[in-house]
Amino acid sequence: MEIDSRSLEGALVILGQLLADRGHYYEIVAIGGGSLLLLGLIERTTKDLDVVALLKNGQLASADPLPAPLLKAAQGVGNVVKLGQDWLNIGPSSLLEGGLPKGFLNRVHTHHYKGLTVHLADRFDQICFKLYASVDQGPHSKHFTDLIILQPSSEEIEQAKNWCISHDVSEAFAIELDKALEVLDGSD
């Protein structure tokens, strides 16, 4: 199912209420298209909300696996509101291993939903993540389109490039990164 900002917001409200009713409280850190939708930075639909980490006692922690009560509640909400069971996607949680952009937590935008707090990656951090994903999926991907919509400055692109290189030091990645940057430069 394709998720728009309204259906995503509604699902988070229901999930937060359900968690609170069950006596649970979680903090998740989200990136990607769902996060951009919630911030009002894009208008396209998405398939899920990408969870890069949990926040526990002010510290980033792996979201893989999600705590069982959170996973069960999210699956239930997904079934009820017709988003599917996997609308909370922990696939991007591997990014945490290499480190998020410096100062990431200082820039997050926080939304509260009773038993759930969602920390959304800032526009700058999204530029880093979207550039990284664009290298992998190419200039015709939704990630590249999102990157163009975010209108990064040359300074932001340089910082994003440096972050990307810190996550993949291979020569092949560097070549593909340069190609992506050439296409991006030509899209102005």
N, C-alpha and C positions, 0 to 999 in steps of 0.2 A: 504494500500500500504506500502511496505517496503521502507524505506528511507536510502540511503547511504550518505556518507559525501559530495559527489559531488552534489546530488540532493538537499540536505539540504542547502548547501552553495548557490546554485543557487536560491532557494526559498527565502532565506534571502536577497540576492542582489535585487531581484525583489520587495520584500516587502519593503525594505528600499527606493528604488527608487519611488515606488508608494506613500509611506507616504510622502516623500519629495515633490513630485509633488502636493500632496494635502495640503501641508503646515503643516504637522504634524511631530512631533519628539517624539519618545519614547525610553526609556531605559528599557530593560528586563534583568532579571537575570535567567540563565538557568543551570539546573543540569541534571544528568541522561545520558542515552545512546547517545542522540543527542549531548549533550555537549561534551561527551568523543570522539565522532566522529569528531567534529569540532576541538578538540585539538589534534587529531591524536593518541589518546591513545588506541583506539579499532578499529577494522575493520568490525565488524558485522553491520547489518542493524538495524533500529529501526522503530517504528511506528509514532513517534512524537518528538517534542522538548519540554521537561518539563520546564515550567516556574514556578519558585518558588517565584518570586517577581518582582515588578517594582522598578526602582530606580528613585526617585523624589528628586531633589535638594540634591543629595548625601545621601539620606536616603532610606532604604528599606521600601517598602509599599506593601500591599496585591495586588496580581494580580487577585484576585477574587472579582468582575468580571474584565476582561480586558476592558480598555476604548473602547467605541463603535467604534471610527474610526479605532483603531488598530485591533479590532476583525473583523470588516467588511472587511478591507483590507486583513487580513490574510486569511479569508475564501475565498475571491476572488482569491487570489494567489493560495491557496490550490486547488481550482477547476481548475484553468488554467493549473497548472503544475502537476495535477493528484496526489496530496498528500492527498486529502480529506479536508473537512472543519475544522477538529479538529487537524490539525498537530501542532498547538500551544496548548499544554496541560497544563491547570492550576491546575490539580489534586494535584500536589505536593505543591501547595501554602499553604496548611495547616501546612507544616513544619515550616513556618515562625512564627506561633503562639508560638511555644515552643522555638524559637530561633535557629539561625544557629550556626555552630561551631564558637567559639571565634576567631576573626581576619579574618572572612570570606571575608569581602570586601577588605581587604588589599592584598588578594591573587588572586582575580579574574583576568581572562585573557579577555581583552576587544577587541571586533571586531566591527568596524564601517561599517554601510551600509547606508550611506546618512541619511535618516529620521529615522533610527533605529540603536541603539547601543545595542549590546548583550554582557553581562558580563557572562563569563563561569566560573563555579566553578572550583577551582584548584583541582589537583589530590588528595591532602590530604582530602579536603572536600568531594570529590566524594567517598573516602573510607568510610567516616562516613555515607553518604547516602546509599551507596551500602550495608554496613553491616546492617543498619537498615532495608532496604528492604529485605535483605537475611533472616533475622529472620522471617519476615512475609511470604515470599514466598518459603523458603526452599533452600536446597543445590543443587537442580537441576534447579534452576531458572537462568535466564540471569543475574540477579543481582549478584548472587554468582559467576558465571563465570567471570563477569566483575571485581569483587573483587579480584579474583585469578590473573587475567591479570594485575591488578594494583600493584601486589606484595608488599603489605604493610609490613613495618617492624613491629617488636613486639611493639615498642614504638607507632607507628601510630595506631596499633590495640587497644592498651590500651586506647589511647586518644579517638578513635572512639567508643569504648565500653562505656566509661564514657559519651560521648555525647548521645549515644543511650539511656542509662539508664535515662538521664535527660528528655527524651521525652516520655518514658513509664516506670513508676515506678512500674508496676504490677509485682507480683511474677511470673506469667505465662510468661511474656516477658523475665524476667531474666533467667528463665529456658531454654527457646528457644534460647536466646542469647548465653548461655553457650554451648548448643548443636551445634550451628552454628560455634562457635569458635573452638570447638573440631574437627569438620569436616575440617575447614580451616587449623588448625594446622596439620592435617593428610594429607593435600594435597601438602605439601612442597616437 
